[in-house]
Amino acid sequence: MRVLRDVDEQEMIDAFVLAELESSRHRRYYAGLVGGDFSLYAKWKLVVVPIGELGDWRYAHEQTWRTLSKEARRIRVGARRVGKEPSIQMTSDCILAVENDLKNGRRASSYQPIIAAAKNEQSLHVIAEGHTRATAFVRALDAQGEIEVIVGYSPNLASWGYYHLP
């Protein structure tokens, strides 16, 4: 045996999950956890997004985020409504905690990148992971500021259960 290089925990987790997604035996289980199977057919890119543009992106079609945004699913709408929906106060508290960290000097780049999906670069982008961070960023950061986002582009996105856009 020969050691080539150290591997961090995140790289191990990434390899594990990707292997499970490629497994014919486990693919359905993991795909079901994220609401569909678009990720196997997506082209992934790291992009830079202005905060002002991020505010126009959509939340996943999931009850908490639909409630926060009054069914609009726009991050900008949800950001304005933080703390105004008692039924999801825990979500608001989490958003406010991230916002507080940002206002106290934590840099947006110190968080894991938000993960989003879209049919193509011109279509609406939907958050797959990072709803809380996205909402806090829109609330706390300058609209001209930028963040890095990992985006999966797939023409099959309509089959993803959390996409559900007109």
NORDAKA-V289021 format. One record per pair of residues at least 12 apart in sequence whose ideal C-beta (glycine too) atoms are under 8 Angstrom apart, sorted by the first residue. I is the first residue (numbers start at 1). GAP is how many residues later the second one is. If there is no record, write none. Layout:
I|GAP, I|GAP
//
This chain:
17|13, 21|18, 21|19, 22|18, 27|13, 34|94, 34|126, 34|128, 35|25, 35|125, 35|126, 35|127, 36|123, 36|124, 36|125, 36|126, 36|127, 37|119, 37|122, 37|123, 38|79, 38|114, 38|116, 38|118, 38|119, 38|121, 38|122, 38|125, 39|113, 39|115, 41|113, 41|115, 42|75, 42|110, 42|111, 42|112, 42|115, 43|109, 43|110, 43|111, 44|106, 44|107, 44|108, 44|109, 45|105, 45|106, 45|108, 46|67, 46|102, 46|103, 46|104, 46|105, 47|101, 47|102, 47|103, 47|104, 48|98, 48|99, 48|100, 48|101, 49|97, 49|98, 49|99, 49|100, 50|93, 50|94, 50|95, 50|96, 51|86, 51|87, 51|90, 51|91, 51|92, 51|93, 51|94, 51|95, 51|96, 52|91, 52|92, 54|21, 54|60, 54|80, 54|83, 54|84, 54|93, 54|95, 55|19, 55|20, 55|21, 55|24, 55|83, 55|88, 56|18, 56|19, 56|20, 57|17, 57|18, 57|59, 57|67, 57|68, 57|69, 57|70, 57|77, 58|15, 58|16, 58|17, 58|66, 58|67, 58|68, 58|69, 58|107, 59|14, 59|15, 59|16, 59|19, 59|67, 59|68, 59|72, 60|66, 60|67, 60|68, 60|71, 60|102, 60|103, 61|12, 61|65, 61|100, 61|101, 61|102, 61|103, 61|104, 62|100, 64|24, 64|27, 64|67, 65|13, 65|62, 65|66, 67|18, 67|20, 67|21, 68|13, 68|14, 68|17, 68|20, 68|23, 68|24, 68|67, 69|12, 75|52, 75|59, 75|60, 75|63, 76|62, 78|57, 79|56, 79|59, 79|60, 82|13, 82|14, 82|53, 82|57, 83|13, 91|41, 94|38, 95|37, 95|40, 95|41, 95|44, 96|40, 98|13, 98|34, 98|35, 98|38, 98|42, 99|37, 99|40, 99|41, 102|34, 102|35, 102|38, 102|39, 103|37, 108|25, 108|29, 108|33, 108|37, 108|39, 109|38, 109|39, 111|22, 112|18, 112|21, 113|17, 113|34, 113|35, 113|36, 113|37, 114|13, 114|15, 114|16, 114|19, 114|20, 114|33, 114|35, 114|36, 115|12, 115|13, 115|14, 115|15, 115|34, 115|35, 115|36, 115|37, 116|12, 116|14, 116|33, 116|34, 116|35, 116|36, 117|34, 117|35, 117|36, 117|37, 117|40, 117|43, 117|46, 118|33, 118|34, 118|35, 118|39, 119|34, 119|35, 119|36, 119|38, 119|39, 120|33, 120|35, 121|32, 124|41, 125|26, 126|31, 126|36, 126|37, 126|39, 128|24, 128|34
//
